[in-house]
Amino acid sequence: MNKKNDASDPIRIESEVATPLENELKIIDESDIGRIDRQYEALLKETQKQEKVTLETAATTEDKTTEDKRTKKRGWLSRIFGK
């Protein structure tokens, strides 16, 4: 049996699907590239802002947790030593 004519050959079928025809390829012009660049920059800035807020929130939460632990220790010591 000839492999080229075998319609059940998955490799041949997959390669035909994965390779678009020449006329199906999308042509990207320079205005699209500029628009995509602007969108990318905006998303990058937004991501950096969110990352900064997340780090600040984590630092604040860590400070509060440390403060709560100190308060609990002082409360425990004051119960023992009466201070």
ABEGO torsion letter per residue (X at the ends): XBAAABAABAAAAAAAAABBBAAABBBBBAAAAAAAAAAAAAAAAAAAAAAAAAAAAAAAAAAAAAAAAAAAAAAAAAAAAGX
